[in-house]
């Protein structure tokens, strides 16, 4: 199983980024997917989840209305669209399914 995140970077407050997580080595369309983040010096926290068919999504309250999780089962990829970014969104963002984790991609929100 491999999960490879991409799309992180430096963005100004109020800006947007779209993260991608490319999955391989398992039946992607059969499993729910999750995004987590780990802010500097803090514990990892759950951000968003999506069911295997993409029909049901859930969000951490502090990102609801700003972040959108989606997936393309034909491309074995899950996305996290992040808008209205705030400095407190700065973190390493990782995708997860079952017991597997990607290495993460760093998002820095700063002016």
Secondary structure, 3 states (H helix, E strand, C coil): CEEEEECCEEECCCCCEEEEEEEECCCHHHCCEEEEEECCCCCEEEEEEECCCCCCEEECHHHECCEEEEEECCCCEEEEEECCCCHHHCEEEEEEECCEECCCEEEEECC
